[in-house]
């Protein structure tokens, strides 16, 4: 080993001092967005009503699953016309809290928030495990909670945070002690749980775990992981198919094949390009660096040069999954796994530069710039979404809707709603119709809407709540088919507007 000269030692020490200063500056830059994350979470936890269309169906499904109902019926020819898009792990996680404390969105939101924090911790541990560098861990873990999409979605009672956390725990089990049987077993368990929380998580993390084990020469373990995971997932799915008489396939696969809109993909690609350019560059550098080091056969676990074997496949798999955001009705939850992968790539790039401290310090400075760019998008757009939904004025409007629904329930009426269908669950009523899901199936000719439209015209549902936000007045056309809207216009009349939601009452032909 070559001995450093006094000058080289001095420059090395100076470089590491600059790296330390850059890391301290990064911690300082993280304070504001993490404070915003906490405030955002508090607002969501304290708000008792719906914050997102998907919260209501998930709470209703958790209640039904707790009663032992079949969430995946094969027959949708009669009400309830509801779809369970996802596997049941997140729903199962809510049941103990609901049974102990009552029906509330709080438990689902708390699970999501804790899951996102766990995801950040696991991302840091993965970065440390594969780069052998704690500054890489700080970069990867610290960045995740700053991502605007993570900020927004973490506060909602949705499945994605739990799926991400479980997948990252599984990935860490595979990365920390490659080739060990206990680690391999735990990796399979957590990756399978992630897949049965959200089915799209069957791609990126398992692919990355397999590639990592292959790259670090634990190839028998790589094949064992793939075989065990495939067996667990397929056997579980086969059991679900038998128990639901094939309904699980229709709900979790067929109903998720929506029409595509390239404009959605272009919008988010442009937004990420403006708000997350350094993360995107880090992703590209990681993939190219992985290919370069692989060709040179300079990919050793001991010095962290093999990190690309995990980070690059994870980024590529997450990118493939993220492209499905082009589906009509999609939201930023499709970008969470890609965001995590890009944060990991940023940490890997920093870890790769540990032998050149001045360049490493410059890379950390770039990460600080990225923190400010993402914080700006959060403050101007994504933080505002829940802030605007929880203002006193909005809350008063939702309370008016609750009063209308409660009065209808007292008269023996079960209303229909779109955005605010979760309010039905809060007052003990079932959700009989999920507008977006059923409308997409009708447009795809996977479900005959005729009996439902006829029941609308016949007055089977005397009260309707249709959400029509000023920021997206055409939203109703995604959630209701033309035939449904014609029926509403023909036989219903407006009876008040609260919280950007029009209350319609049946008036007859």
C-alpha positions as CSV (number, residue, x, y, z in Angstrom):
1,X,0.0,0.0,0.0
2,X,1.4,3.4,-1.0
3,X,2.2,5.7,1.9
4,X,0.8,9.2,1.7
5,X,3.2,12.2,1.8
6,X,2.6,14.8,4.5
7,X,1.1,17.1,1.9
8,X,-1.3,14.4,0.8
9,X,-2.2,13.7,4.4
10,X,-2.9,17.3,4.9
11,X,-5.1,17.5,1.8
12,X,-6.9,14.4,2.8
13,X,-7.7,15.8,6.2
14,X,-8.8,19.1,4.7
15,X,-11.0,17.3,2.2
16,X,-12.7,15.3,5.0
17,X,-13.2,18.4,7.0
18,X,-15.0,20.0,4.0
19,X,-17.1,16.9,3.7
20,X,-18.0,17.2,7.4
21,X,-19.0,20.8,6.9
22,X,-21.1,19.8,3.9
23,X,-22.9,17.1,5.9
24,X,-23.6,19.6,8.7
25,X,-25.0,22.0,6.1
26,X,-27.1,19.2,4.7
27,X,-28.6,18.5,8.1
28,X,-29.4,22.2,8.5
29,X,-31.1,22.2,5.1
30,X,-33.2,19.2,6.1
31,X,-34.7,21.0,9.2
32,X,-37.2,23.1,7.3
33,X,-38.7,20.3,5.1
34,X,-38.8,17.8,8.0
35,X,-40.6,20.4,10.1
36,X,-43.0,20.8,7.2
37,X,-43.4,17.0,7.1
38,X,-44.3,16.9,10.8
39,X,-46.8,19.8,10.5
40,X,-48.4,18.2,7.5
41,X,-48.7,14.9,9.4
42,X,-50.3,16.6,12.3
43,X,-52.9,18.3,10.2
44,X,-53.9,15.0,8.6
45,X,-54.1,13.1,11.9
46,X,-56.2,15.8,13.5
47,X,-58.7,16.0,10.6
48,X,-61.5,13.4,11.0
49,X,-62.9,13.5,7.5
50,X,-61.9,12.4,4.0
51,X,-58.7,13.8,2.5
52,X,-58.5,11.6,-0.6
53,X,-61.0,9.7,-2.8
54,X,-59.3,6.3,-2.0
55,X,-59.4,6.6,1.8
56,X,-63.1,5.8,2.0
57,X,-63.1,2.5,0.1
58,X,-60.1,1.3,2.0
59,X,-61.7,2.0,5.4
60,X,-65.0,0.3,4.2
61,X,-63.0,-2.7,3.0
62,X,-61.2,-2.9,6.4
63,X,-64.5,-3.0,8.2
64,X,-65.9,-5.7,5.8
65,X,-62.7,-7.8,6.1
66,X,-63.0,-7.6,9.9
67,X,-66.6,-9.0,9.6
68,X,-65.3,-11.8,7.4
69,X,-66.9,-10.6,4.2
70,X,-65.5,-11.5,0.8
71,X,-63.8,-8.4,-0.6
72,X,-63.3,-9.9,-4.0
73,X,-66.7,-11.2,-5.2
74,X,-66.8,-12.5,-8.7
75,X,-70.3,-11.3,-9.3
76,X,-70.8,-7.5,-9.7
77,X,-74.3,-7.7,-11.4
78,X,-76.0,-6.5,-8.2
79,X,-75.0,-4.0,-5.5
80,X,-72.7,-3.3,-3.8
81,X,-70.9,-2.2,-6.9
82,X,-67.4,-2.0,-5.3
83,X,-63.9,-3.0,-6.3
84,X,-61.1,-4.0,-4.0
85,X,-58.1,-3.0,-6.1
86,X,-55.4,-4.2,-3.8
87,X,-54.4,-7.2,-1.7
88,X,-55.4,-7.3,2.0
89,X,-52.3,-6.7,4.1
90,X,-52.9,-3.0,4.7
91,X,-56.5,-3.7,5.5
92,X,-55.5,-6.4,8.0
93,X,-53.1,-3.9,9.7
94,X,-56.0,-1.5,10.4
95,X,-58.4,-4.0,11.9
96,X,-56.9,-4.2,15.4
97,X,-57.0,-0.5,15.7
98,X,-60.5,-0.2,14.4
99,X,-61.8,-2.9,16.8
100,X,-60.0,-1.3,19.8
101,X,-60.7,2.4,19.1
102,X,-63.6,2.7,16.6
103,X,-64.0,3.6,12.9
104,X,-61.6,6.4,11.9
105,X,-59.2,7.5,9.2
106,X,-56.6,8.1,11.9
107,X,-55.4,4.5,12.1
108,X,-54.8,4.2,8.4
109,X,-53.0,7.6,8.3
110,X,-50.9,6.7,11.3
111,X,-49.8,3.4,9.6
112,X,-48.9,5.3,6.5
113,X,-46.9,8.0,8.4
114,X,-45.0,5.5,10.5
115,X,-44.4,3.4,7.4
116,X,-42.8,6.4,5.6
117,X,-40.5,7.1,8.5
118,X,-39.5,3.4,8.6
119,X,-38.9,3.6,4.8
120,X,-36.5,6.5,5.3
121,X,-34.6,4.6,8.1
122,X,-34.5,1.4,6.0
123,X,-33.2,3.4,3.0
124,X,-30.5,4.8,5.1
125,X,-29.5,1.3,6.4
126,X,-29.5,-0.1,2.9
127,X,-27.3,2.7,1.7
128,X,-24.9,2.1,4.6
129,X,-24.9,-1.7,3.9
130,X,-24.0,-1.4,0.2
131,X,-21.7,1.6,0.3
132,X,-20.0,1.1,3.7
133,X,-20.4,4.9,4.1
134,X,-22.6,6.6,6.7
135,X,-22.7,9.9,4.8
136,X,-24.5,7.9,2.0
137,X,-27.0,6.7,4.6
138,X,-27.7,10.3,5.7
139,X,-28.2,11.4,2.1
140,X,-30.5,8.6,1.1
141,X,-32.6,8.5,4.3
142,X,-32.7,12.3,4.7
143,X,-33.9,12.9,1.2
144,X,-36.8,10.6,1.1
145,X,-39.1,12.5,3.5
146,X,-38.3,15.7,1.5
147,X,-39.7,14.4,-1.8
148,X,-42.9,16.3,-2.4
149,X,-44.8,13.1,-3.5
150,X,-43.8,11.4,-0.2
151,X,-44.8,14.4,1.8
152,X,-48.3,14.5,0.3
153,X,-49.0,10.8,0.2
154,X,-47.5,9.9,3.6
155,X,-50.4,11.6,5.4
156,X,-53.2,9.7,3.7
157,X,-54.8,6.5,4.7
158,X,-53.5,4.7,1.6
159,X,-51.7,1.4,1.1
160,X,-48.5,2.7,-0.5
161,X,-46.4,3.7,2.5
162,X,-46.8,0.3,4.1
163,X,-45.9,-1.4,0.8
164,X,-42.8,0.7,0.5
165,X,-41.7,0.1,4.0
166,X,-42.2,-3.7,3.8
167,X,-40.3,-3.8,0.5
168,X,-37.4,-1.8,1.9
169,X,-37.2,-4.0,5.0
170,X,-37.0,-7.1,2.7
171,X,-34.4,-5.4,0.5
172,X,-32.3,-4.6,3.5
173,X,-32.5,-8.2,4.7
174,X,-31.1,-9.3,1.4
175,X,-28.5,-6.6,1.3
176,X,-27.1,-6.6,4.9
177,X,-26.0,-10.2,5.1
178,X,-26.1,-11.7,1.5
179,X,-26.2,-15.4,1.4
180,X,-27.3,-16.0,5.0
181,X,-30.3,-18.3,5.3
182,X,-32.1,-16.2,8.0
183,X,-31.6,-13.0,6.0
184,X,-32.9,-14.8,2.9
185,X,-36.0,-16.1,4.6
186,X,-36.8,-12.7,6.1
187,X,-36.3,-11.1,2.7
188,X,-38.8,-13.4,1.1
189,X,-41.3,-12.8,3.9
190,X,-41.2,-9.0,3.7
191,X,-41.0,-8.9,-0.1
192,X,-44.1,-11.1,-0.2
193,X,-45.9,-9.0,2.4
194,X,-45.1,-5.9,0.3
195,X,-46.5,-7.6,-2.8
196,X,-49.7,-8.4,-0.9
197,X,-50.0,-4.8,0.2
198,X,-49.7,-3.5,-3.3
199,X,-49.1,-5.8,-6.2
200,X,-46.8,-3.5,-8.2
201,X,-44.2,-3.9,-5.5
202,X,-43.5,-7.4,-6.8
203,X,-41.1,-5.8,-9.4
204,X,-38.5,-3.4,-8.3
205,X,-37.4,-4.6,-4.9
206,X,-37.4,-8.3,-5.7
207,X,-35.4,-7.6,-8.9
208,X,-32.9,-5.5,-6.9
209,X,-32.5,-8.2,-4.3
210,X,-31.9,-10.8,-6.9
211,X,-29.4,-8.7,-8.8
212,X,-27.6,-7.8,-5.6
213,X,-27.2,-11.4,-4.6
214,X,-26.1,-12.3,-8.1
215,X,-23.6,-9.4,-8.2
216,X,-22.0,-10.3,-4.8
217,X,-21.5,-13.9,-5.9
218,X,-24.3,-15.3,-3.7
219,X,-25.9,-16.8,-6.8
220,X,-27.5,-19.8,-5.2
221,X,-29.1,-17.5,-2.7
222,X,-30.3,-15.3,-5.6
223,X,-32.1,-18.3,-7.2
224,X,-33.4,-19.4,-3.9
225,X,-34.9,-16.0,-3.2
226,X,-36.5,-15.9,-6.6
227,X,-37.9,-19.5,-6.3
228,X,-39.2,-19.0,-2.7
229,X,-40.8,-15.7,-3.4
230,X,-42.5,-16.9,-6.6
231,X,-43.8,-20.0,-4.6
232,X,-45.1,-17.9,-1.8
233,X,-46.8,-15.3,-4.0
234,X,-48.3,-17.9,-6.5
235,X,-49.5,-20.3,-3.8
236,X,-51.1,-17.4,-1.8
237,X,-52.8,-16.1,-5.0
238,X,-54.0,-19.6,-5.9
239,X,-55.7,-19.9,-2.5
240,X,-57.3,-16.4,-2.9
241,X,-58.6,-17.4,-6.3
242,X,-60.2,-20.6,-4.9
243,X,-61.7,-18.7,-1.9
244,X,-63.1,-15.9,-4.1
245,X,-64.1,-18.1,-7.0
246,X,-61.8,-16.2,-9.3
247,X,-62.9,-12.8,-8.0
248,X,-59.5,-11.9,-6.8
249,X,-58.1,-11.8,-10.3
250,X,-60.9,-9.5,-11.6
251,X,-60.5,-7.1,-8.7
252,X,-56.7,-7.0,-8.4
253,X,-55.7,-7.4,-12.1
254,X,-58.6,-6.7,-14.5
255,X,-60.0,-3.7,-12.7
256,X,-56.5,-2.1,-12.6
257,X,-56.1,-2.0,-16.4
258,X,-57.4,1.5,-17.0
259,X,-57.1,3.6,-20.2
260,X,-53.8,5.4,-20.7
261,X,-53.2,9.1,-21.0
262,X,-49.8,10.2,-22.3
263,X,-50.4,13.7,-21.0
264,X,-50.3,12.5,-17.4
265,X,-46.9,10.9,-18.0
266,X,-45.5,14.0,-19.7
267,X,-46.8,16.2,-16.8
268,X,-45.0,14.3,-14.1
269,X,-41.9,13.8,-16.2
270,X,-41.7,17.6,-16.6
271,X,-42.4,18.2,-12.9
272,X,-39.7,15.8,-11.8
273,X,-37.3,17.3,-14.3
274,X,-37.8,20.7,-12.8
275,X,-38.0,19.7,-9.1
276,X,-35.8,16.6,-8.9
277,X,-33.0,17.1,-11.6
278,X,-30.1,16.2,-9.3
279,X,-31.9,13.0,-8.2
280,X,-32.5,12.1,-11.8
281,X,-28.9,12.7,-12.6
282,X,-27.9,10.5,-9.7
283,X,-30.1,7.7,-11.0
284,X,-28.4,7.9,-14.4
285,X,-24.9,8.1,-12.9
286,X,-25.7,5.0,-10.8
287,X,-26.9,3.0,-13.7
288,X,-23.9,4.0,-15.9
289,X,-21.5,3.5,-13.0
290,X,-22.9,0.1,-12.3
291,X,-22.4,-1.0,-15.9
292,X,-18.9,0.5,-16.1
293,X,-17.7,-1.1,-12.8
294,X,-19.3,-4.4,-13.8
295,X,-17.4,-4.4,-17.1
296,X,-14.2,-3.7,-15.3
297,X,-15.1,-6.3,-12.7
298,X,-14.4,-3.7,-10.0
299,X,-17.4,-4.4,-7.9
300,X,-16.3,-5.4,-4.4
301,X,-18.6,-5.5,-1.3
302,X,-15.9,-4.4,1.0
303,X,-15.3,-0.9,-0.5
304,X,-18.9,-0.3,-1.6
305,X,-18.1,-0.4,-5.3
306,X,-20.7,-3.2,-5.7
307,X,-23.5,-0.9,-4.5
308,X,-24.7,-0.5,-8.1
309,X,-25.7,-4.1,-8.2
310,X,-28.6,-3.2,-5.9
311,X,-29.3,0.5,-6.6
312,X,-29.3,0.4,-10.4
313,X,-31.7,-2.5,-10.8
314,X,-33.9,-1.0,-8.1
315,X,-34.0,2.3,-10.0
316,X,-34.7,0.5,-13.3
317,X,-37.5,-1.6,-11.8
318,X,-39.0,1.4,-10.0
319,X,-38.9,3.4,-13.3
320,X,-40.8,0.6,-15.1
321,X,-43.5,0.6,-12.4
322,X,-43.7,4.4,-12.3
323,X,-44.5,4.5,-16.0
324,X,-48.0,3.1,-15.1
325,X,-48.8,6.6,-13.8
326,X,-50.0,7.2,-17.4
327,X,-53.2,5.3,-16.4
328,X,-56.3,7.5,-16.1
329,X,-57.0,8.4,-12.5
330,X,-53.5,7.8,-11.3
331,X,-51.8,9.9,-8.7
332,X,-48.4,10.5,-7.2
333,X,-48.4,7.2,-5.3
334,X,-47.1,5.7,-8.5
335,X,-43.9,7.7,-8.0
336,X,-43.1,6.7,-4.4
337,X,-40.9,3.7,-5.2
338,X,-39.1,5.6,-8.0
339,X,-38.5,8.5,-5.5
340,X,-37.0,6.0,-3.0
341,X,-34.8,4.5,-5.6
342,X,-33.5,7.9,-6.7
343,X,-32.8,8.8,-3.1
344,X,-30.8,5.6,-2.8
345,X,-28.9,6.4,-6.0
346,X,-28.0,9.8,-4.6
347,X,-26.5,8.1,-1.5
348,X,-24.7,5.5,-3.7
349,X,-23.0,8.3,-5.7
350,X,-21.9,10.0,-2.5
351,X,-20.6,6.7,-1.2
352,X,-18.7,6.0,-4.4
353,X,-16.8,9.3,-3.9
354,X,-15.5,8.6,-0.5
355,X,-11.9,8.3,-1.8
356,X,-12.1,11.8,-3.3
357,X,-13.4,14.0,-0.5
358,X,-13.5,17.3,-2.3
359,X,-15.6,15.9,-5.1
360,X,-17.8,14.1,-2.5
361,X,-18.3,17.5,-0.7
362,X,-19.4,19.0,-4.1
363,X,-21.9,16.1,-4.5
364,X,-23.3,16.8,-1.1
365,X,-23.6,20.4,-2.0
366,X,-25.6,19.3,-5.0
367,X,-27.9,17.3,-2.7
368,X,-28.5,20.4,-0.6
369,X,-29.6,22.2,-3.8
370,X,-31.9,19.3,-4.5
371,X,-33.4,19.7,-1.0
372,X,-34.3,23.3,-1.7
373,X,-35.8,22.5,-5.1
374,X,-38.0,19.8,-3.7
375,X,-39.0,21.9,-0.6
376,X,-40.1,24.7,-2.9
377,X,-42.4,22.4,-4.8
378,X,-43.8,21.0,-1.6
379,X,-44.5,24.5,-0.2
380,X,-46.1,25.8,-3.3
381,X,-48.1,22.8,-4.3
382,X,-48.2,19.5,-2.4
383,X,-48.2,20.8,1.2
384,X,-51.1,23.0,0.1
385,X,-53.4,20.1,-0.9
386,X,-54.1,18.9,2.7
387,X,-53.7,22.4,4.1
388,X,-56.6,23.6,1.8
389,X,-58.7,20.5,2.6
390,X,-58.5,21.1,6.3
391,X,-59.2,24.9,6.6
392,X,-62.1,25.9,9.0
393,X,-64.2,26.8,5.9
394,X,-63.7,23.4,4.3
395,X,-64.3,21.6,7.5
396,X,-67.6,23.5,8.1
397,X,-68.7,22.5,4.6
398,X,-67.9,18.8,5.2
399,X,-69.8,19.0,8.5
400,X,-72.8,20.2,6.5
401,X,-72.4,17.1,4.2
402,X,-72.3,14.9,7.3
403,X,-75.5,16.4,8.5
404,X,-77.2,15.7,5.2
405,X,-75.9,12.1,5.2
406,X,-76.9,11.5,8.8
407,X,-80.5,12.8,8.1
408,X,-80.7,10.5,5.1
409,X,-79.5,7.6,7.2
410,X,-82.1,8.3,9.8
411,X,-84.7,8.1,7.0
412,X,-83.4,4.7,5.9
413,X,-81.6,6.0,2.8
414,X,-78.1,5.0,1.8
415,X,-76.7,7.8,-0.4
416,X,-74.1,7.6,-3.1
417,X,-70.9,9.8,-3.2
418,X,-67.6,10.0,-4.9
419,X,-64.8,12.0,-3.2
420,X,-66.7,11.9,0.2
421,X,-67.9,8.3,0.1
422,X,-65.8,7.7,3.2
423,X,-68.2,9.9,5.2
424,X,-70.7,7.0,4.7
425,X,-68.4,4.7,6.5
426,X,-67.9,7.1,9.4
427,X,-71.7,7.1,10.1
428,X,-72.1,3.4,9.8
429,X,-73.4,3.1,6.3
430,X,-71.9,0.8,3.6
431,X,-70.4,2.1,0.3
432,X,-72.7,0.7,-2.4
433,X,-71.0,2.2,-5.4
434,X,-67.4,3.3,-6.2
435,X,-67.9,5.7,-9.1
436,X,-64.4,5.8,-10.6
437,X,-63.6,2.1,-10.5
438,X,-67.0,1.0,-11.9
439,X,-67.0,3.8,-14.5
440,X,-63.6,2.7,-15.8
441,X,-64.8,-0.9,-16.0
442,X,-68.0,0.2,-17.8
443,X,-65.9,2.2,-20.4
444,X,-63.7,-0.9,-20.8
445,X,-66.8,-3.1,-21.4
446,X,-65.9,-5.2,-18.4
447,X,-69.1,-4.3,-16.5
448,X,-72.6,-3.7,-17.7
449,X,-73.7,-0.4,-16.2
450,X,-77.3,-0.6,-17.5
451,X,-78.9,-2.0,-14.3
452,X,-77.2,0.6,-12.2
453,X,-78.2,3.5,-14.5
454,X,-81.8,2.2,-14.5
455,X,-81.7,2.1,-10.7
456,X,-80.5,5.8,-10.7
457,X,-83.5,6.8,-12.8
458,X,-85.9,4.8,-10.7
459,X,-84.8,6.6,-7.5
460,X,-83.1,3.7,-5.8
461,X,-80.5,6.2,-4.5
462,X,-82.4,9.4,-3.5
463,X,-79.3,11.4,-2.4
464,X,-76.1,11.9,-4.3
465,X,-72.9,13.8,-3.5
466,X,-70.8,14.8,-6.5
467,X,-67.4,16.4,-5.9
468,X,-66.6,19.2,-8.3
469,X,-63.5,21.1,-7.3
470,X,-62.7,24.4,-8.9
471,X,-59.2,23.3,-9.6
472,X,-60.4,20.3,-11.6
473,X,-64.0,20.9,-12.8
474,X,-63.9,18.0,-15.3
475,X,-63.1,15.4,-12.6
476,X,-66.7,14.2,-12.6
477,X,-66.2,12.9,-16.2
478,X,-63.5,10.5,-14.9
479,X,-65.6,9.2,-12.1
480,X,-69.1,8.9,-13.8
481,X,-69.9,7.6,-17.3
482,X,-71.9,9.8,-19.7
483,X,-74.9,7.5,-19.2
484,X,-74.7,8.0,-15.4
485,X,-74.3,11.8,-15.7
486,X,-77.3,12.0,-18.1
487,X,-79.4,10.1,-15.6
488,X,-78.3,12.4,-12.8
489,X,-79.1,15.5,-14.9
490,X,-82.5,14.1,-15.9
491,X,-83.9,12.9,-12.6
492,X,-81.9,14.7,-9.9
493,X,-81.9,18.4,-8.8
494,X,-79.2,20.3,-6.9
495,X,-80.0,20.8,-3.2
496,X,-77.0,22.7,-1.9
497,X,-73.2,22.9,-2.4
498,X,-70.7,22.4,0.5
499,X,-67.0,21.8,0.4
500,X,-66.9,21.9,-3.4
501,X,-69.5,19.1,-3.4
502,X,-73.0,19.4,-5.0
503,X,-75.8,17.6,-3.1
504,X,-78.3,16.1,-5.5
505,X,-81.8,14.9,-4.6
506,X,-84.0,12.6,-6.7
507,X,-86.9,14.5,-8.3
508,X,-88.2,11.9,-10.7
509,X,-88.6,11.9,-14.5
